[in-house]
Amino acid sequence: MNSMHAYRYAVVIRNISVPCKVLGSVIRDAVVTHLEQHNFYTDCQHGFMKRRSTLTNLLVTLKCWTSILEEGSGLDVIYLDYNKAFDTVPHQKLLQKLMGPG
């Protein structure tokens, strides 16, 4: 009986996720369009932009650093790794909490 109960929740979650993804996409498109029309973004924005990516961000950064070094100026760079802060959600524990009461 327990396995059937868990299966039923999985089907409900899968069925809900499709409309949520569609609605999320519609909302995202509306927000991005509004922000673009009101010139909210700067040239520094690369995430969530059409024709821009982490690669274009890296190329712009490399060009900037090269210019600084060619001028004879010094350059210090600090790398921050946020991987542990955002990409390590224990999915089984999250699903248990979502399926549990309250």
WOCOR-V241977 format. One record per residue. N is the residue number from 1. RES is the residue in one letter. NEAR is the number of other C-alpha atoms within 12 Angstrom. D_LAST is the distance of its C-alpha to the last C-alpha in Angstrom with 2 decimals. Layout:
BEGIN
n:N res:RES near:NEAR d_last:D_LAST
n:N res:RES near:NEAR d_last:D_LAST
END
This chain:
BEGIN
n:1 res:M near:7 d_last:21.73
n:2 res:N near:8 d_last:19.03
n:3 res:S near:9 d_last:20.74
n:4 res:M near:10 d_last:20.96
n:5 res:H near:12 d_last:17.25
n:6 res:A near:17 d_last:16.64
n:7 res:Y near:14 d_last:19.54
n:8 res:R near:15 d_last:18.24
n:9 res:Y near:19 d_last:15.10
n:10 res:A near:18 d_last:17.60
n:11 res:V near:14 d_last:19.79
n:12 res:V near:15 d_last:17.20
n:13 res:I near:17 d_last:16.24
n:14 res:R near:14 d_last:20.03
n:15 res:N near:14 d_last:20.87
n:16 res:I near:14 d_last:18.50
n:17 res:S near:14 d_last:19.72
n:18 res:V near:14 d_last:23.31
n:19 res:P near:14 d_last:22.94
n:20 res:C near:15 d_last:20.76
n:21 res:K near:14 d_last:23.55
n:22 res:V near:14 d_last:26.20
n:23 res:L near:14 d_last:24.68
n:24 res:G near:14 d_last:24.20
n:25 res:S near:14 d_last:27.82
n:26 res:V near:14 d_last:29.09
n:27 res:I near:14 d_last:27.45
n:28 res:R near:17 d_last:28.76
n:29 res:D near:17 d_last:32.22
n:30 res:A near:14 d_last:32.36
n:31 res:V near:17 d_last:31.42
n:32 res:V near:20 d_last:33.89
n:33 res:T near:18 d_last:36.60
n:34 res:H near:14 d_last:36.19
n:35 res:L near:17 d_last:36.40
n:36 res:E near:18 d_last:39.40
n:37 res:Q near:11 d_last:41.20
n:38 res:H near:11 d_last:40.90
n:39 res:N near:12 d_last:42.06
n:40 res:F near:14 d_last:38.96
n:41 res:Y near:18 d_last:39.36
n:42 res:T near:12 d_last:42.09
n:43 res:D near:15 d_last:44.08
n:44 res:C near:19 d_last:41.98
n:45 res:Q near:22 d_last:38.85
n:46 res:H near:20 d_last:38.54
n:47 res:G near:18 d_last:34.90
n:48 res:F near:19 d_last:33.68
n:49 res:M near:21 d_last:37.27
n:50 res:K near:14 d_last:39.53
n:51 res:R near:12 d_last:42.39
n:52 res:R near:17 d_last:40.97
n:53 res:S near:16 d_last:39.16
n:54 res:T near:17 d_last:38.94
n:55 res:L near:13 d_last:42.49
n:56 res:T near:19 d_last:43.89
n:57 res:N near:20 d_last:42.22
n:58 res:L near:17 d_last:43.89
n:59 res:L near:16 d_last:47.24
n:60 res:V near:19 d_last:47.21
n:61 res:T near:19 d_last:46.36
n:62 res:L near:16 d_last:49.12
n:63 res:K near:14 d_last:51.60
n:64 res:C near:17 d_last:50.80
n:65 res:W near:19 d_last:51.19
n:66 res:T near:16 d_last:54.42
n:67 res:S near:15 d_last:55.87
n:68 res:I near:15 d_last:55.14
n:69 res:L near:14 d_last:56.79
n:70 res:E near:12 d_last:59.76
n:71 res:E near:11 d_last:60.41
n:72 res:G near:10 d_last:60.74
n:73 res:S near:12 d_last:57.71
n:74 res:G near:12 d_last:55.35
n:75 res:L near:15 d_last:51.80
n:76 res:D near:9 d_last:48.89
n:77 res:V near:9 d_last:45.70
n:78 res:I near:6 d_last:42.37
n:79 res:Y near:6 d_last:39.87
n:80 res:L near:8 d_last:36.17
n:81 res:D near:9 d_last:33.84
n:82 res:Y near:9 d_last:30.22
n:83 res:N near:9 d_last:29.33
n:84 res:K near:10 d_last:27.39
n:85 res:A near:9 d_last:25.43
n:86 res:F near:9 d_last:24.20
n:87 res:D near:10 d_last:24.88
n:88 res:T near:12 d_last:23.36
n:89 res:V near:12 d_last:19.67
n:90 res:P near:12 d_last:19.02
n:91 res:H near:11 d_last:17.95
n:92 res:Q near:11 d_last:17.06
n:93 res:K near:12 d_last:14.69
n:94 res:L near:12 d_last:13.10
n:95 res:L near:16 d_last:12.86
n:96 res:Q near:15 d_last:11.34
n:97 res:K near:12 d_last:8.45
n:98 res:L near:15 d_last:8.22
n:99 res:M near:18 d_last:8.69
n:100 res:G near:11 d_last:6.42
n:101 res:P near:7 d_last:3.78
n:102 res:G near:6 d_last:0.00
END
